[in-house]
């Protein structure tokens, strides 16, 4: 499906993959299959991140910096919902990919409806909390009255979209697990475009303020979910075309065994996502001790790293789908080959993108700041982000096979270890005050501790997840989740 539309993303990935083929590192056929699954997801990530940036820009133009801060305070709570939805969706792609390759249609349908039931059970209470107590929640992360009011208004309305956003992740991962990354790209990127358009009208024409921005987000997620449900039940969508799988919405929606599988695979992924999101609260508090210029540089570096990290959205899911399909047929040897080759392929793409940003780090910094006094600091942080993001490529590539097999605890261990045992303590050490005459100053480590924290945050998870992947236990673990247990020779 990915080959329907010629595009530079696919061409670039195939070009990098061809170099690896010539070097004898990967197989041409695996490069092509990986590319066809990865590039649509990468485009989806870019569209979503661009949508978020546009939302913030429009809110700032319409209402000013206090509104930007308010939306910023509410955003981590929305991200927690994605942590739940993304974790359950990780279980979805694992189960769907194995059942799709084994042609176990009924079991595939149950895996999807079970994932939907679980994610609704998790996110509806969360949405209710956001709707009923937004002021108390926003007050936990901010102290400016105007910003708190904007944040509470935004969170109360956007809460309505939480279950829909989580269900959209289930729909997206179902299609990727069935070898179709093109359709979710079109639907979710289309939803991002609708979101921006609706926000523009509600903010600038009807003048609903941050409530308008929240309504746009909710409406876009409802429309995308409606398209997913239609496609899965009817089997096709106008313009989009046929869906590779159909879902039976008749009873039973789930079974105890299916719930057990989804929960056992998805729970560690939920904790992995939540660990990453929650760590940003104390980290930003630590960075703030270094002053506003350092905060600005740090935030810019993270934004740049997030942009460079979009290949991981595609390669990690492609790995889960392709490895899971091989496991579903009992071919553990090919599953292992796919795991390694997608990992090397994805890491090579990360190296290329990081090298390009590294070379043009100062020019990239100028996109965000024009103050010559802060530009060198921003540039240095961006350079560190370039080093840091390469390890994201390794951990994402190693996580793919683990997620496909159901061996999802170790990515959580790596994430928690990297953030809470290494990155945060190192940052704290750099920010500790020591007496210097009549004033206090940070320790000799100072700002270098923040550079180290940015790298440790990604290096440690990469080491842990790669170790687990290379150990090979995931292949044996996958046998407990397959529709038919048939280990390879």
Number of C-alpha atoms within 10 A of each C-alpha: 15 20 10 7 9 9 11 10 15 20 13 14 22 20 13 16 28 19 14 19 17 11 9 10 15 22 17 16 10 18 22 16 15 28 26 23 26 29 29 26 30 22 21 24 23 20 19 19 17 15 20 16 13 16 23 19 15 20 25 17 13 18 16 12 16 19 24 22 21 27 28 19 24 25 17 17 22 19 16 21 26 24 22 25 31 26 29 31 31 30 31 33 30 38 35 32 31 32 28 25 22 19 14 16 17 12 16 26 23 23 28 28 24 26 32 25 15 20 25 19 12 17 24 18 13 20 22 15 14 26 19 13 13 23 18 12 19 27 17 10 16 16 10 12 12 13 22 27 19 25 29 26 22 28 30 21 23 26 27 23 23 28 25 25 23 26 28 27 23 27 24 24 28 33 24 29 32 22 24 24 27 25 24 25 22 17 20 27 22 17 24 24 17 20 25 22 13 18 28 21 15 20 22 15 9 11 15 16 20 31 22 23 26 25 22 28 28 21 19 24 26 20 17 25 24 13 19 26 17 14 23 22 14 13 16 18 15 8 6 13 12 16 18 19 21 19 19 17 14 7 8 10 17 19 13 8 10 20 18 12 21 26 19 17 28 29 18 24 28 25 20 24 23 22 20 18 16 15 15 14 11 12 19 13 13 20 22 16 16 17 10 11 16 19 18 17 23 24 17 22 25 16 16 21 23 17 16 23 24 20 26 28 21 27 28 28 29 33 32 31 34 31 32 36 27 22 34 33 22 24 18 23 15 16 24 19 16 25 27 21 21 30 26 20 28 29 24 20 21 25 17 13 18 24 16 12 20 20 12 14 22 18 13 18 24 15 9 15 15 10 9 9 10 15 19 16 17 26 22 19 26 30 21 19 27 27 20 22 28 27 24 26 30 26 28 27 33 30 28 30 35 31 33 39 30 27 25 27 20 22 29 24 18 23 26 23 18 25 25 16 14 17 26 23 15 21 23 22 17 25 23 16 16 12 10 9 7 5 8 11 14 18 16 14 15 18 18 14 21 27 22 18 25 26 23 22 26 24 23 24 28 25 16 20 27 22 14 19 24 13 10 13 13 21 26 13 14 26 19 13 21 25 19 15 14 14 17 12 7
